[in-house]
Amino acid sequence: MKKFFQPDALFSSFDKITPKYLSERGVRLLFTDVDNTLAPYELPEPDERVTAWLDSLKEAGITVVFLSNNHSDRLAIFNASLGLDAYSDCKKPFIGILKKIAKEKEIPLSACALLGDQIFTDIWAGKRLGILSLMVPPIKDKTTLFFRAKRRLERPVLKKFAKAHPDHIDLSFWKIKE
């Protein structure tokens, strides 16, 4: 059961995930969260860094699809200048929408990956689907009691990952002590 919550890889930010990294793993379709993965909640539109990264993936032949548990208004504004496929209210960690998208795009799940900032939504969804599950720290986390509790529950999982992959992760950007 615990493996459902273990990311396959941790990165300090989304743009550390290169087209080469994804291509070497056979990824042709990247599902990605938006809020706190690519941009903080209060940033309505993608910045140049996000746009450049998305352009580099497109040039490498990697399709990007936005998956958000947030509402459609937020996602529509963020995606307006990009024009990517975007799905809101996805209810991650449920995986029905991910399966449907991969099937419609005729891309096997073995060629898919999921990127997000939360273990109990993004990573769990990717692991349930059996696809490469990539995690970044939240850009600017919400401070509500719910989010603080959820982040506290994530810490042991991240510590376990770090212990198993000591050369793979710098815990300082995750604000986790060894």
MARRO-268887 format. One record per residue: x, z, y of N, C-alpha, C in turn; residue number from 1. Coordinates in Angstrom, 2 decimals. Layout:
REM residues N
R     n_X     n_Z     n_Y    ca_X    ca_Z    ca_Y     c_X     c_Z     c_Y resi
R       X       Z       Y       X       Z       Y       X       Z       Y  NUM
...
***
This chain:
REM residues 178
R     n_X     n_Z     n_Y    ca_X    ca_Z    ca_Y     c_X     c_Z     c_Y resi
R    0.82    0.00   -1.20    0.00    0.00    0.00    0.87    0.00    1.26    1
R    1.97    0.75    1.25    2.81    0.85    2.44    3.40   -0.48    2.85    2
R    3.61   -1.39    1.88    4.20   -2.68    2.23    3.27   -3.51    3.12    3
R    1.98   -3.19    3.12    1.05   -3.87    4.01    1.36   -3.58    5.47    4
R    2.09   -2.50    5.72    2.37   -2.10    7.08    3.81   -2.37    7.49    5
R    4.61   -2.94    6.59    6.00   -3.22    6.89    6.17   -4.64    7.43    6
R    6.63   -4.78    8.66    6.90   -6.14    9.15    8.04   -6.76    8.34    7
R    8.10   -8.06    8.33    9.21   -8.74    7.67   10.44   -8.76    8.56    8
R   10.22   -8.74    9.87   11.33   -8.73   10.82   10.85   -8.16   12.15    9
R   11.76   -7.50   12.83   11.50   -6.94   14.15   12.41   -7.64   15.16   10
R   11.87   -7.92   16.32   12.63   -8.58   17.39   12.43   -7.79   18.68   11
R   13.41   -7.83   19.55   13.30   -7.10   20.82   12.31   -7.76   21.78   12
R   12.06   -9.06   21.62   11.06   -9.75   22.43   10.69  -11.05   21.73   13
R    9.57  -11.61   22.12    9.07  -12.83   21.48   10.06  -13.98   21.55   14
R   10.78  -14.11   22.65   11.66  -15.26   22.79   12.97  -15.13   22.02   15
R   13.15  -14.04   21.32   14.28  -13.92   20.39   13.96  -14.61   19.07   16
R   12.69  -14.96   18.89   12.25  -15.69   17.70   12.41  -17.17   18.02   17
R   13.46  -17.76   17.52   13.80  -19.13   17.89   13.11  -20.14   16.98   18
R   12.99  -21.38   17.46   12.48  -22.43   16.58   13.33  -22.56   15.31   19
R   14.63  -22.38   15.46   15.51  -22.46   14.29   15.16  -21.38   13.28   20
R   14.97  -20.15   13.74   14.60  -19.05   12.84   13.33  -19.39   12.07   21
R   12.33  -19.87   12.79   11.05  -20.20   12.13   11.20  -21.39   11.19   22
R   11.88  -22.43   11.64   12.06  -23.62   10.81   12.82  -23.32    9.53   23
R   13.84  -22.48    9.62   14.61  -22.10    8.43   13.75  -21.38    7.40   24
R   12.65  -20.82    7.84   11.73  -20.11    6.94   10.52  -20.96    6.59   25
R   10.56  -22.22    6.99    9.50  -23.16    6.64    8.22  -22.99    7.44   26
R    8.29  -22.30    8.57    7.09  -22.04    9.38    6.73  -23.29   10.18   27
R    5.49  -23.72   10.03    4.94  -24.84   10.80    3.79  -24.41   11.69   28
R    3.23  -23.22   11.40    2.12  -22.68   12.18    2.39  -21.22   12.48   29
R    2.46  -20.89   13.77    2.68  -19.52   14.20    1.41  -18.99   14.87   30
R    0.82  -17.99   14.25   -0.27  -17.26   14.88    0.38  -16.20   15.75   31
R   -0.03  -16.09   17.00    0.55  -15.05   17.83   -0.50  -14.33   18.66   32
R   -0.30  -13.03   18.74   -1.09  -12.20   19.63   -0.62  -12.51   21.05   33
R   -1.42  -12.14   22.04   -1.05  -12.38   23.44   -0.71  -11.07   24.13   34
R   -1.68  -10.18   24.22   -1.52   -8.94   24.99   -0.45   -8.04   24.40   35
R    0.52   -7.75   25.23    1.66   -6.89   24.90    2.64   -7.52   23.92   36
R    2.34   -8.72   23.46    3.27   -9.47   22.62    3.96  -10.52   23.47   37
R    3.16  -11.30   24.19    3.71  -12.34   25.08    3.64  -11.94   26.55   38
R    2.68  -11.10   26.88    2.49  -10.71   28.28    1.77   -9.37   28.35   39
R    2.03   -8.59   29.41    1.26   -7.36   29.58   -0.19   -7.70   29.92   40
R   -1.07   -6.76   29.67   -2.50   -6.98   29.89   -2.81   -7.49   31.30   41
R   -2.10   -6.94   32.28   -2.44   -7.27   33.67   -1.87   -8.62   34.14   42
R   -1.10   -9.31   33.32   -0.59  -10.63   33.70   -1.61  -11.67   33.25   43
R   -2.36  -12.26   34.17   -3.46  -13.13   33.77   -3.02  -14.47   33.19   44
R   -1.88  -14.98   33.64   -1.42  -16.29   33.20    0.00  -16.18   32.62   45
R    0.37  -17.12   31.77    1.72  -17.07   31.20    2.78  -17.30   32.27   46
R    3.89  -16.59   32.15    4.99  -16.81   33.08    5.90  -17.92   32.54   47
R    6.95  -18.22   33.30    7.87  -19.30   32.91    8.55  -19.03   31.57   48
R    8.85  -17.79   31.30    9.52  -17.42   30.05    8.63  -17.75   28.85   49
R    7.36  -17.38   28.93    6.40  -17.67   27.85    6.25  -19.18   27.70   50
R    6.07  -19.87   28.81    5.88  -21.31   28.77    7.09  -22.02   28.17   51
R    8.28  -21.62   28.56    9.50  -22.24   28.02    9.60  -22.01   26.51   52
R    9.29  -20.79   26.07    9.36  -20.49   24.64    8.34  -21.32   23.87   53
R    7.12  -21.39   24.37    6.09  -22.19   23.70    6.47  -23.66   23.65   54
R    7.07  -24.17   24.75    7.53  -25.56   24.78    8.61  -25.80   23.72   55
R    9.51  -24.83   23.55   10.58  -25.00   22.56   10.01  -25.04   21.14   56
R    8.97  -24.26   20.89    8.34  -24.29   19.56    7.64  -25.63   19.33   57
R    6.95  -26.09   20.35    6.25  -27.38   20.24    7.24  -28.51   19.97   58
R    8.35  -28.51   20.69    9.38  -29.53   20.50    9.94  -29.51   19.08   59
R    9.94  -28.34   18.45   10.44  -28.20   17.09    9.36  -28.50   16.04   60
R    8.16  -28.87   16.51    7.09  -29.21   15.58    6.33  -28.02   15.03   61
R    6.45  -26.89   15.71    5.76  -25.68   15.28    4.49  -25.53   16.12   62
R    3.36  -25.48   15.44    2.07  -25.30   16.10    1.86  -23.83   16.38   63
R    1.41  -23.52   17.58    1.14  -22.13   17.96   -0.36  -21.98   18.20   64
R   -0.91  -20.92   17.64   -2.31  -20.58   17.82   -2.39  -19.14   18.31   65
R   -3.11  -18.93   19.40   -3.31  -17.57   19.91   -4.44  -16.89   19.14   66
R   -4.17  -15.67   18.71   -5.17  -14.83   18.04   -5.21  -13.52   18.79   67
R   -6.37  -13.16   19.29   -6.46  -11.93   20.06   -7.69  -11.14   19.65   68
R   -7.55   -9.84   19.64   -8.71   -8.97   19.45   -9.41   -8.74   20.80   69
R   -8.82   -9.23   21.87   -9.40   -9.09   23.19  -10.56  -10.09   23.36   70
R  -11.25   -9.97   24.47  -12.41  -10.82   24.72  -12.01  -12.20   25.22   71
R  -12.94  -13.13   25.14  -12.66  -14.52   25.45  -12.26  -14.77   26.90   72
R  -12.79  -13.98   27.84  -12.44  -14.19   29.25  -10.94  -14.07   29.46   73
R  -10.35  -13.01   28.94   -8.91  -12.76   29.10   -8.10  -13.90   28.49   74
R   -8.46  -14.27   27.28   -7.70  -15.30   26.57   -7.87  -16.67   27.22   75
R   -9.05  -16.98   27.69   -9.30  -18.28   28.34   -8.45  -18.44   29.60   76
R   -8.36  -17.39   30.38   -7.55  -17.44   31.61   -6.07  -17.62   31.25   77
R   -5.59  -16.86   30.29   -4.18  -16.94   29.89   -3.85  -18.33   29.35   78
R   -4.77  -18.91   28.61   -4.52  -20.17   27.92   -4.87  -21.41   28.75   79
R   -5.48  -21.25   29.90   -5.98  -22.39   30.68   -4.91  -23.45   30.95   80
R   -3.73  -23.04   31.35   -2.67  -24.01   31.67   -1.94  -24.51   30.42   81
R   -2.11  -23.83   29.31   -1.39  -24.18   28.08   -2.19  -25.12   27.18   82
R   -3.48  -24.87   27.09   -4.35  -25.71   26.26   -4.11  -25.60   24.77   83
R   -3.65  -24.45   24.32   -3.44  -24.25   22.89   -4.74  -23.80   22.23   84
R   -4.80  -23.89   20.93   -5.93  -23.32   20.22   -5.86  -21.81   20.40   85
R   -6.99  -21.22   20.75   -7.01  -19.78   21.03   -8.31  -19.18   20.51   86
R   -8.18  -18.07   19.82   -9.33  -17.40   19.22   -9.36  -15.95   19.69   87
R  -10.48  -15.56   20.26  -10.64  -14.19   20.74  -11.53  -13.41   19.79   88
R  -11.60  -12.09   20.02  -12.43  -11.20   19.19  -12.17  -11.45   17.70   89
R  -10.91  -11.56   17.31  -10.54  -11.92   15.94  -10.73  -10.80   14.92   90
R  -10.82   -9.59   15.40  -11.02   -8.44   14.52   -9.87   -8.25   13.51   91
R   -8.65   -8.55   13.98   -7.51   -8.26   13.11   -7.52   -6.76   12.80   92
R   -7.31   -6.34   11.61   -6.57   -6.97   10.52   -7.40   -7.83    9.57   93
R   -8.65   -8.11    9.86   -9.40   -9.01    9.01   -8.78  -10.40    9.09   94
R   -8.82  -11.14    7.99   -8.02  -12.36    7.89   -8.84  -13.64    7.75   95
R  -10.14  -13.54    7.78  -10.97  -14.73    7.59  -10.65  -15.84    8.57   96
R  -10.50  -15.50    9.83  -10.23  -16.51   10.86   -8.88  -17.18   10.64   97
R   -7.88  -16.43   10.20   -6.56  -17.00    9.95   -6.62  -18.01    8.81   98
R   -7.31  -17.67    7.74   -7.46  -18.59    6.61   -8.16  -19.87    7.05   99
R   -9.21  -19.71    7.83   -9.99  -20.85    8.30   -9.13  -21.79    9.15  100
R   -8.35  -21.22   10.06   -7.51  -22.03   10.94   -6.46  -22.80   10.14  101
R   -5.78  -22.12    9.22   -4.75  -22.77    8.41   -5.36  -23.92    7.59  102
R   -6.53  -23.67    7.05   -7.20  -24.70    6.26   -7.58  -25.89    7.13  103
R   -8.14  -25.63    8.32   -8.53  -26.72    9.23   -7.32  -27.54    9.67  104
R   -6.19  -26.88    9.84   -4.97  -27.58   10.28   -4.20  -28.18    9.09  105
R   -4.72  -27.93    7.90   -4.11  -28.43    6.67   -2.65  -27.99    6.53  106
R   -2.42  -26.74    6.86   -1.10  -26.14    6.73   -1.21  -25.02    5.71  107
R   -0.41  -25.07    4.65   -0.50  -24.01    3.64   -0.07  -22.66    4.21  108
R   -0.63  -21.61    3.69   -0.28  -20.27    4.17    1.21  -20.01    4.03  109
R    1.85  -20.63    3.07    3.30  -20.44    2.90    4.10  -20.98    4.08  110
R    3.46  -21.78    4.93    4.13  -22.34    6.10    3.62  -21.70    7.39  111
R    3.03  -20.51    7.27    2.48  -19.79    8.43    3.22  -18.49    8.67  112
R    3.18  -18.03    9.90    3.73  -16.72   10.28    2.81  -16.11   11.32  113
R    2.90  -14.80   11.47    2.10  -14.10   12.47    3.02  -13.20   13.29  114
R    2.85  -13.24   14.60    3.64  -12.44   15.53    2.72  -11.51   16.30  115
R    3.11  -10.24   16.37    2.33   -9.28   17.13    3.11   -8.03   17.46  116
R    2.44   -7.11   18.16    3.09   -5.87   18.58    2.49   -4.63   17.93  117
R    1.50   -4.81   17.05    0.86   -3.65   16.45    0.86   -3.74   14.92  118
R    1.25   -2.67   14.29    1.31   -2.62   12.83   -0.08   -2.68   12.21  119
R   -1.01   -1.90   12.75   -2.30   -1.74   12.09   -3.31   -2.83   12.43  120
R   -2.91   -3.82   13.20   -3.76   -4.99   13.43   -2.97   -6.24   13.04  121
R   -1.95   -6.57   13.80   -1.20   -7.81   13.60   -0.44   -7.84   12.28  122
R    0.41   -6.88   12.08    1.26   -6.89   10.88    0.41   -6.76    9.62  123
R   -0.55   -5.87    9.65   -1.41   -5.69    8.49   -2.15   -6.99    8.16  124
R   -2.64   -7.70    9.16   -3.32   -8.97    8.92   -2.37   -9.98    8.26  125
R   -1.16  -10.10    8.81   -0.19  -11.02    8.23    0.17  -10.67    6.80  126
R    0.36   -9.40    6.55    0.74   -8.95    5.20   -0.41   -9.15    4.22  127
R   -1.64   -8.90    4.67   -2.80   -9.12    3.80   -2.92  -10.60    3.42  128
R   -2.52  -11.46    4.33   -2.59  -12.90    4.09   -1.39  -13.40    3.30  129
R   -0.34  -12.59    3.23    0.86  -12.97    2.50    1.77  -13.90    3.27  130
R    1.71  -13.81    4.61    2.55  -14.69    5.43    3.64  -13.86    6.13  131
R    4.65  -14.56    6.62    5.73  -13.93    7.36    5.16  -13.16    8.54  132
R    5.47  -11.87    8.63    4.89  -11.00    9.66    5.99  -10.49   10.57  133
R    5.95  -10.91   11.82    7.01  -10.63   12.80    6.47   -9.69   13.87  134
R    7.30   -8.74   14.27    6.84   -7.74   15.22    7.80   -7.60   16.39  135
R    7.22   -7.40   17.57    7.97   -7.09   18.78    7.42   -5.79   19.34  136
R    8.22   -5.06   20.12    7.69   -3.85   20.75    6.68   -4.24   21.83  137
R    5.73   -3.39   22.11    4.77   -3.70   23.17    5.49   -3.83   24.52  138
R    5.09   -4.81   25.29    5.71   -5.03   26.60    5.39   -3.89   27.55  139
R    4.13   -3.54   27.62    3.70   -2.42   28.46    2.46   -1.85   27.79  140
R    2.64   -0.75   27.13    1.58   -0.21   26.30    0.51    0.51   27.11  141
R   -0.69    0.48   26.58   -1.77    1.26   27.18   -1.47    2.73   26.92  142
R   -1.96    3.59   27.78   -1.66    5.02   27.65   -2.89    5.83   27.23  143
R   -3.92    5.16   26.76   -5.10    5.89   26.31   -4.76    6.72   25.08  144
R   -5.55    7.71   24.82   -5.33    8.57   23.66   -5.31    7.75   22.37  145
R   -6.21    6.78   22.26   -6.27    5.94   21.07   -4.94    5.21   20.84  146
R   -4.41    4.58   21.88   -3.16    3.83   21.72   -1.97    4.75   21.48  147
R   -1.94    5.89   22.15   -0.85    6.84   21.90   -0.88    7.32   20.46  148
R   -2.05    7.58   19.92   -2.17    8.03   18.52   -1.74    6.91   17.57  149
R   -2.16    5.69   17.87   -1.80    4.57   17.01   -0.29    4.34   17.01  150
R    0.32    4.42   18.16    1.78    4.24   18.23    2.52    5.36   17.48  151
R    1.97    6.55   17.55    2.59    7.67   16.82    2.54    7.42   15.32  152
R    1.44    6.85   14.83    1.32    6.54   13.41    2.26    5.40   13.00  153
R    2.62    4.55   13.94    3.53    3.44   13.64    4.98    3.89   13.48  154
R    5.36    4.96   14.14    6.77    5.39   14.14    7.37    5.57   12.75  155
R    6.71    6.27   11.82    7.33    6.42   10.49    7.54    5.09    9.78  156
R    6.65    4.15    9.98    6.79    2.84    9.37    8.02    2.13    9.93  157
R    8.18    2.19   11.24    9.33    1.55   11.88   10.64    2.24   11.50  158
R   10.61    3.56   11.39   11.82    4.28   10.96   12.22    3.87    9.55  159
R   11.21    3.72    8.68   11.49    3.31    7.30   12.09    1.91    7.28  160
R   11.55    1.03    8.09   12.08   -0.33    8.18   13.54   -0.28    8.65  161
R   13.80    0.51    9.67   15.15    0.61   10.22   16.13    1.15    9.19  162
R   15.67    2.09    8.40   16.54    2.67    7.37   16.88    1.64    6.30  163
R   15.91    0.82    5.95   16.11   -0.22    4.94   16.92   -1.40    5.47  164
R   16.92   -1.58    6.79   17.60   -2.72    7.42   18.47   -2.23    8.58  165
R   19.49   -1.43    8.31   20.26   -0.81    9.40   20.96   -1.80   10.33  166
R   21.32   -2.96    9.83   22.00   -3.94   10.67   21.03   -4.86   11.38  167
R   19.77   -4.67   11.13   18.76   -5.61   11.61   18.07   -5.16   12.89  168
R   18.17   -3.89   13.22   17.33   -3.40   14.31   18.06   -2.40   15.20  169
R   17.82   -2.54   16.46   18.27   -1.56   17.46   17.04   -0.77   17.86  170
R   16.97    0.47   17.44   15.78    1.27   17.68   15.60    1.67   19.14  171
R   16.61    1.48   19.97   16.49    1.94   21.35   15.35    1.24   22.09  172
R   15.17   -0.06   21.85   14.09   -0.74   22.56   12.72   -0.38   22.01  173
R   12.69    0.26   20.86   11.42    0.71   20.28   11.13    2.15   20.69  174
R   12.07    2.78   21.40   11.91    4.16   21.82   11.68    5.09   20.64  175
R   12.44    4.85   19.59   12.35    5.65   18.37   13.73    6.21   18.09  176
R   13.78    7.48   17.81   15.05    8.12   17.48   15.26    8.09   15.99  177
R   16.51    7.84   15.60   16.83    7.80   14.17   16.81    9.20   13.59  178
***
